[in-house]
């Protein structure tokens, strides 16, 4: 009888202490999850910004190269036409 009462008291104490323990641990888990989510979101935002900047730089470089090539081709064509006209 005494053994059963002791076991019941122990089980009751465990049931009382378990929600408190779970409460604290779930709070810690929630805080950890929130921190991890915030860190992941910040990293993703930084990665997207860097990617957009890289794409923008590549687009600017390509546009500059195309403009330079077009200008060079136009200058060469004009020079060739002028030389041909002057020679004739």
Secondary structure per residue as TSV (DSSP state, phi and psi in degrees):
chain	resnum	aa	ss	phi	psi
A	1	X	-	360.0	-45.6
A	2	X	H	-65.0	-37.7
A	3	X	H	-63.1	-44.1
A	4	X	H	-64.9	-41.1
A	5	X	H	-63.0	-41.6
A	6	X	H	-63.6	-41.6
A	7	X	H	-65.5	-41.2
A	8	X	H	-64.3	-41.7
A	9	X	H	-63.6	-42.1
A	10	X	H	-62.8	-44.4
A	11	X	H	-64.5	-42.5
A	12	X	H	-62.0	-43.1
A	13	X	H	-62.5	-40.0
A	14	X	H	-64.6	-41.7
A	15	X	H	-66.5	-35.5
A	16	X	H	-72.1	-41.7
A	17	X	H	-78.9	-22.8
A	18	X	H	-64.7	-47.1
A	19	X	H	-61.3	-38.0
A	20	X	H	-63.4	-44.9
A	21	X	H	-62.3	-45.1
A	22	X	H	-64.2	-37.1
A	23	X	H	-59.8	-47.9
A	24	X	H	-66.1	-44.4
A	25	X	H	-68.6	-35.6
A	26	X	H	-68.8	-34.4
A	27	X	H	-63.6	-43.3
A	28	X	H	-62.8	-42.6
A	29	X	H	-63.1	-42.4
A	30	X	H	-62.4	-43.8
A	31	X	H	-62.4	-44.2
A	32	X	H	-62.8	-44.1
A	33	X	H	-62.9	-43.2
A	34	X	H	-62.5	-43.8
A	35	X	H	-62.8	-44.4
A	36	X	H	-63.1	-43.2
A	37	X	H	-63.1	-43.2
A	38	X	H	-62.9	-44.0
A	39	X	H	-62.4	-44.1
A	40	X	H	-63.3	-42.8
A	41	X	H	-63.2	-43.2
A	42	X	H	-62.9	-43.9
A	43	X	H	-63.2	-42.4
A	44	X	H	-64.9	-42.2
A	45	X	H	-63.1	-44.1
A	46	X	H	-62.2	-42.3
A	47	X	H	-63.1	-41.4
A	48	X	H	-65.9	-42.2
A	49	X	H	-62.3	-44.8
A	50	X	H	-62.5	-42.6
A	51	X	H	-62.0	-43.4
A	52	X	H	-63.4	-41.8
A	53	X	H	-63.4	-42.6
A	54	X	H	-63.2	-44.6
A	55	X	H	-62.6	-41.5
A	56	X	H	-62.9	-43.1
A	57	X	H	-63.3	-43.1
A	58	X	H	-62.8	-42.7
A	59	X	H	-62.7	-43.9
A	60	X	H	-62.2	-44.3
A	61	X	H	-62.4	-43.8
A	62	X	H	-63.3	-43.0
A	63	X	H	-62.9	-43.6
A	64	X	H	-62.4	-43.9
A	65	X	H	-63.0	-43.6
A	66	X	H	-63.0	-43.5
A	67	X	H	-62.6	-44.2
A	68	X	H	-62.0	-44.5
A	69	X	H	-62.7	-43.8
A	70	X	H	-63.0	-43.5
A	71	X	H	-62.7	-44.1
A	72	X	H	-62.7	-44.4
A	73	X	H	-62.9	-43.9
A	74	X	H	-62.8	-43.8
A	75	X	H	-62.6	-44.3
A	76	X	H	-62.7	-44.6
A	77	X	H	-63.3	-43.6
A	78	X	H	-62.9	-44.2
A	79	X	H	-62.4	-44.6
A	80	X	H	-63.1	-44.2
A	81	X	H	-63.5	-43.7
A	82	X	H	-63.1	-43.8
A	83	X	H	-64.0	-43.9
A	84	X	H	-64.5	-42.7
A	85	X	H	-66.4	-40.8
A	86	X	H	-69.1	-35.4
A	87	X	H	-69.2	-40.9
A	88	X	-	-73.7	360.0
